[in-house]
Amino acid sequence: MNVGVLGSGDVGKRLAGGFAARGHDVVVGTRSPGKAELGTWAAGVKGKVRLGSFSDAAKHGELLVLAVHGENALEAIEAAGQDAFSRKVVIDVTNPLTFSNGVVGLFVGTTDSLSERVQKALPTAKVVKAFNTVGSPQMVDPRVPGPSRLELLIAGNDATAKQQVTDVVKSFGWSGTIDVGDLAAARWLEAMVPLWVRVGGTLHTWAHVWAVARE
Ligand SMILES: NC(=O)c1ccc[n+]([C@@H]2O[C@H](COP(=O)([O-])OP(=O)(O)OC[C@H]3O[C@@H](n4cnc5c(N)ncnc54)[C@H](OP(=O)(O)O)[C@@H]3O)[C@@H](O)[C@H]2O)c1
């Protein structure tokens, strides 16, 4: 499958590497495709990864991943061109985080989410919120002692798209997903993240995950 990943940060690189290692053909979109350190990273990835613009990545992918800073999500979509997202599944990993005065919060309220704003900007795309509640090191081949079943929380409006994302999640080494509902549920998946940041600050780790322990 052709995969386009918008964003070349920790998340973009981790997920792009996961897709490439599983035989997918990946283009990573960034504002700086010529950056030497990105070239070095891409050359070291197992599998097929190329660097390009946000537009190159969005046009290339049959499946797209949005992995830029939350405050820049709509700007990155604009730069990529809305048409390139048409009818595609878009995995939205972004979080609408703010750090004003050093305090973590959200720039959306409880009646909105960044995923819903992304869906509004891309009306024909099938946006699925996934991976936003887990640290980037654990997104692919998760290594956490704990529940015997490690399930990723996801939300979205399209059942087929959620099934496709569940297949990706399983191929990345997770037991499966817990589908918490339509994209309005992204409000609560995003709201878990300021607490995830607080827990990370207390435990001095950014490789922790929210998971559901159950019978
Ligand atoms: N890190 C985690 O463990 C984690 C876990 C779950 C969810 N997330 C979410 O995933 C997203 C990416 O996080 P990250 O840790 O990968 O961040 P990061 O390493 O700091 O990378 C930031 C990304 O945002 C893009 N960006 C920055 N300013 C931009 C602008 N003005 N216009 C367009 N794009 C811009 C950068 O694009 P370039 O490629 O052009 O530099 C880069 O790809 C965030 O929304 C974050 O909340 C992160």
The ligand as an SDF file (V2000), in Angstrom:
LIG
                    3D

 48 52  0  0  0  0  0  0  0  0999 V2000
    5.5200   12.4610   20.7000 N   0  0  0  0  0  0  0  0  0  0  0  0
    4.5850   11.6300   21.1490 C   0  0  0  0  0  0  0  0  0  0  0  0
    4.8860   10.6770   21.9050 O   0  0  0  0  0  0  0  0  0  0  0  0
    3.1490   11.7900   20.7190 C   0  0  0  0  0  0  0  0  0  0  0  0
    2.2230   10.7980   21.0970 C   0  0  0  0  0  0  0  0  0  0  0  0
    0.9080   10.8770   20.6410 C   0  0  0  0  0  0  0  0  0  0  0  0
    0.5300   11.9740   19.8520 C   0  0  0  0  0  0  0  0  0  0  0  0
    1.4420   12.9390   19.5210 N   0  0  0  0  0  0  0  0  0  0  0  0
    1.0080   14.0530   18.6610 C   0  0  0  0  0  0  0  0  0  0  0  0
    1.5740   13.8550   17.3780 O   0  0  0  0  0  0  0  0  0  0  0  0
    1.8770   15.1130   16.7610 C   0  0  0  0  0  0  0  0  0  0  0  0
    3.3540   15.1430   16.3860 C   0  0  0  0  0  0  0  0  0  0  0  0
    4.1210   15.0330   17.5690 O   0  0  0  0  0  0  0  0  0  0  0  0
    5.7100   14.8280   17.5150 P   0  0  0  0  0  0  0  0  0  0  0  0
    6.1170   14.3990   18.8600 O   0  0  0  0  0  0  0  0  0  0  0  0
    6.0940   14.0130   16.3410 O   0  0  0  0  0  0  0  0  0  0  0  0
    6.1890   16.3250   17.3030 O   0  0  0  0  0  0  0  0  0  0  0  0
    7.6350   16.8350   16.8620 P   0  0  0  0  0  0  0  0  0  0  0  0
    8.6360   15.7490   16.9300 O   0  0  0  0  0  0  0  0  0  0  0  0
    7.8880   18.0820   17.6360 O   0  0  0  0  0  0  0  0  0  0  0  0
    7.3740   17.2190   15.3290 O   0  0  0  0  0  0  0  0  0  0  0  0
    6.5110   18.2820   15.0370 C   0  0  0  0  0  0  0  0  0  0  0  0
    5.8850   18.1260   13.6920 C   0  0  0  0  0  0  0  0  0  0  0  0
    5.0080   19.2490   13.4880 O   0  0  0  0  0  0  0  0  0  0  0  0
    5.3100   19.8350   12.2580 C   0  0  0  0  0  0  0  0  0  0  0  0
    5.1900   21.3040   12.3000 N   0  0  0  0  0  0  0  0  0  0  0  0
    5.7330   22.1410   13.1910 C   0  0  0  0  0  0  0  0  0  0  0  0
    5.4250   23.4130   12.8830 N   0  0  0  0  0  0  0  0  0  0  0  0
    4.6660   23.3650   11.7520 C   0  0  0  0  0  0  0  0  0  0  0  0
    4.0440   24.3520   10.9470 C   0  0  0  0  0  0  0  0  0  0  0  0
    4.1450   25.6450   11.2190 N   0  0  0  0  0  0  0  0  0  0  0  0
    3.3170   23.9290    9.8760 N   0  0  0  0  0  0  0  0  0  0  0  0
    3.2190   22.6410    9.5820 C   0  0  0  0  0  0  0  0  0  0  0  0
    3.8100   21.6430   10.3200 N   0  0  0  0  0  0  0  0  0  0  0  0
    4.5180   22.0110   11.3810 C   0  0  0  0  0  0  0  0  0  0  0  0
    6.7570   19.4950   11.9730 C   0  0  0  0  0  0  0  0  0  0  0  0
    6.8720   19.5100   10.5740 O   0  0  0  0  0  0  0  0  0  0  0  0
    8.2360   19.3200    9.7950 P   0  0  0  0  0  0  0  0  0  0  0  0
    8.2360   17.8770    9.4590 O   0  0  0  0  0  0  0  0  0  0  0  0
    8.0830   20.2100    8.6210 O   0  0  0  0  0  0  0  0  0  0  0  0
    9.3370   19.7460   10.7210 O   0  0  0  0  0  0  0  0  0  0  0  0
    6.9070   18.1280   12.5830 C   0  0  0  0  0  0  0  0  0  0  0  0
    6.5460   17.1450   11.6640 O   0  0  0  0  0  0  0  0  0  0  0  0
    1.4740   16.1930   17.7660 C   0  0  0  0  0  0  0  0  0  0  0  0
    0.1850   16.6580   17.4590 O   0  0  0  0  0  0  0  0  0  0  0  0
    1.4710   15.4390   19.1020 C   0  0  0  0  0  0  0  0  0  0  0  0
    0.5970   16.0010   20.0620 O   0  0  0  0  0  0  0  0  0  0  0  0
    2.7390   12.8630   19.9420 C   0  0  0  0  0  0  0  0  0  0  0  0
  1  2  1  0
  2  3  2  0
  2  4  1  0
  4  5  1  0
  4 48  2  0
  5  6  2  0
  6  7  1  0
  7  8  2  0
  8  9  1  0
  8 48  1  0
  9 10  1  0
  9 46  1  0
 10 11  1  0
 11 12  1  0
 11 44  1  0
 12 13  1  0
 13 14  1  0
 14 15  2  0
 14 16  1  0
 14 17  1  0
 17 18  1  0
 18 19  2  0
 18 20  1  0
 18 21  1  0
 21 22  1  0
 22 23  1  0
 23 24  1  0
 23 42  1  0
 24 25  1  0
 25 26  1  0
 25 36  1  0
 26 27  1  0
 26 35  1  0
 27 28  2  0
 28 29  1  0
 29 30  1  0
 29 35  2  0
 30 31  1  0
 30 32  2  0
 32 33  1  0
 33 34  2  0
 34 35  1  0
 36 37  1  0
 36 42  1  0
 37 38  1  0
 38 39  2  0
 38 40  1  0
 38 41  1  0
 42 43  1  0
 44 45  1  0
 44 46  1  0
 46 47  1  0
M  CHG  2   8   1  16  -1
M  END
$$$$
